[in-house]
């Protein structure tokens, strides 16, 4: 199952990684990218749409943290 990650920097300003037709869409504000993704999820700062299972797997294996870090460090 595919996951799309979005880091929101401001209104109409976001970095996106992943397919547009992804089953799971993960969104986090740029200000919250300093938190561990699991902590952000538990605090409600990392939002997702779609099934939670693939997101939890991505949080567990570190792929969510890697994608969010790449997007947060955009030039």
N, C-alpha and C positions, 0 to 999 in steps of 0.2 A: 504494500500500500504506500502510495507516495505522500510526501509531506512538503508543504510550501511554508517557508519561513518569511516573516515580515518584521523588520525593525522600523518603527515609526519615529522619524526625527521631528516632524511637525505636520501641520495640516497640508495635505497633498504632497508630502515629502517622505517617502519610505524606500528602503532597500528591500528587494525581494529576491529570494532564491528558491527555485523549485518550479514544478509544472503548474500552469494555470488551472489545469483540471485535477489538481491534487485532492485526495479524499480528506486530508487533514490540513487545516490552515492554522499556523501558529503565529500569533502577533504579540510583540512586546515593545514597549516604549524604549527609546534609546537611553533614557535616563535610568532604566531598570536593568540594562545589560551588564552592569557591574555585579549584580547578584548572580549566584549560581542559578541556572535555569530551573532546577528542582525547587529551590527556595522561592523563586519568583512565581512558579506555578502554585505552590502551596499558599502563597500570600495573595493570590489572585491577580498578580501583575502580569503574568504570562497567560494569555487567553488562547483558547483553541476552539475550532469548529470541527465537527466530524467526530469519528470514534476516538475514544481516549486511549485505547490499547496501543496503537502505533506510536502515539506521543510518549506514553510511559516507557516503551521500549527504547525510543530515541533518547529519552532522558537517562535511562539506565546505561546504554552503551556509549554515551558521550557524543553522539552525532548531532544532537540538538545544540549542545554547548558549542561545538565546533562551528556549526552553521551560523549561530547567533553571533559568535565572536567575529567571524569573517564579515558579516553584514554590518556590525557595529563599527568596524574599523575602516569603513569605506573612505576613500580619499576626499 
